[in-house]
Amino acid sequence: MQQHLGRLEGVDKVDVNLTDGKVAILAKEDSRLDPARVFKATYDSGVSVVEMTMEATGWIERDAKNILIFRVSGSQIYQVVENEAVRPFAMNPSPDKVFIRALLFKKSGKQKPKTLGAVRLEVLEVRKQP
């Protein structure tokens, strides 16, 4: 699985911990790493995804349709589920760069999805960057 994920565009390093069943993927500097491709590559390697989280820095803002988004770069944008973690930013978007830890996917029931589907970030933690 480590080699399979390491071949993805934008991947710098893959760390697989079999003890706790976690995989950490570090993106290359200034690259775009597509969560849907990571999910599919994991599935294609024969491993089921139970939970998928993301850590990144960027900006929480509102788009032209007033939808809350997380912007990693000019072309990498994710819709954000409004919750308590992002409420201060949802009410008053700030130009400050932030770090987030967000849930991308969590398995429910006996489903075995082969694709990630539409990515909506459920932010678990957010803090301003210095």
URWOKA-V960271 format. One record per residue. N is the residue number from 1. RES is the residue in one letter. PSI is psi in radians with two decimals (NA if undefined). NEAR is the number of other ideal C-beta (glycine too) atoms within 12 Angstrom. Layout:
BEGIN
n=(N;N)
res=(RES;RES)
psi=(PSI;PSI)
near=(NEAR;NEAR)
END
This chain:
BEGIN
n=(1;2;3;4;5;6;7;8;9;10;11;12;13;14;15;16;17;18;19;20;21;22;23;24;25;26;27;28;29;30;31;32;33;34;35;36;37;38;39;40;41;42;43;44;45;46;47;48;49;50;51;52;53;54;55;56;57;58;59;60;61;62;63;64;65;66;67;68;69;70;71;72;73;74;75;76;77;78;79;80;81;82;83;84;85;86;87;88;89;90;91;92;93;94;95;96;97;98;99;100;101;102;103;104;105;106;107;108;109;110;111;112;113;114;115;116;117;118;119;120;121;122;123;124;125;126;127;128;129;130)
res=(M;Q;Q;H;L;G;R;L;E;G;V;D;K;V;D;V;N;L;T;D;G;K;V;A;I;L;A;K;E;D;S;R;L;D;P;A;R;V;F;K;A;T;Y;D;S;G;V;S;V;V;E;M;T;M;E;A;T;G;W;I;E;R;D;A;K;N;I;L;I;F;R;V;S;G;S;Q;I;Y;Q;V;V;E;N;E;A;V;R;P;F;A;M;N;P;S;P;D;K;V;F;I;R;A;L;L;F;K;K;S;G;K;Q;K;P;K;T;L;G;A;V;R;L;E;V;L;E;V;R;K;Q;P)
psi=(-0.68;-0.78;-0.69;-0.85;-0.58;-0.35;-0.18;2.52;2.32;-0.09;2.24;-0.76;2.52;2.26;2.05;2.19;1.77;-0.43;-0.84;0.06;0.47;2.57;2.23;2.28;2.17;2.18;2.64;2.62;2.34;0.52;2.93;2.10;2.04;1.99;-0.61;-0.67;-0.66;-0.79;-0.86;-0.73;-0.64;-0.84;-0.79;-0.42;-0.03;0.20;2.36;2.41;2.20;-0.69;2.50;2.15;2.89;2.45;2.29;2.87;2.55;-2.61;2.40;2.19;3.13;2.43;-3.04;-0.42;0.19;0.41;2.36;2.25;2.80;2.09;2.00;-0.67;-3.07;-0.52;-0.10;1.79;2.42;2.42;2.51;2.34;2.18;2.17;-3.06;-0.62;-0.61;-0.02;-0.81;-0.60;-0.54;-0.64;-0.54;1.38;2.45;2.58;-0.01;2.47;2.46;2.75;2.38;2.65;2.14;2.62;2.19;-0.61;2.46;2.16;2.41;2.32;-2.53;0.28;2.56;1.23;2.52;-0.26;2.78;-0.58;-2.87;2.29;2.08;2.10;2.20;1.76;2.21;-0.54;2.45;2.40;2.54;2.50;2.52;NA)
near=(26;21;12;22;32;22;17;31;17;26;27;18;18;27;17;21;12;11;6;11;15;19;29;21;36;21;28;16;13;13;19;23;32;25;34;25;24;38;33;23;33;34;25;19;22;10;23;20;33;23;21;33;26;37;27;34;25;31;31;43;27;23;17;8;8;12;20;32;30;41;28;33;20;10;12;24;25;37;25;38;26;23;22;15;26;34;17;20;31;24;13;14;23;19;14;19;22;31;24;35;22;35;26;36;30;18;18;10;8;8;14;13;21;15;21;25;16;13;29;25;37;29;36;23;21;33;21;18;16;8)
END
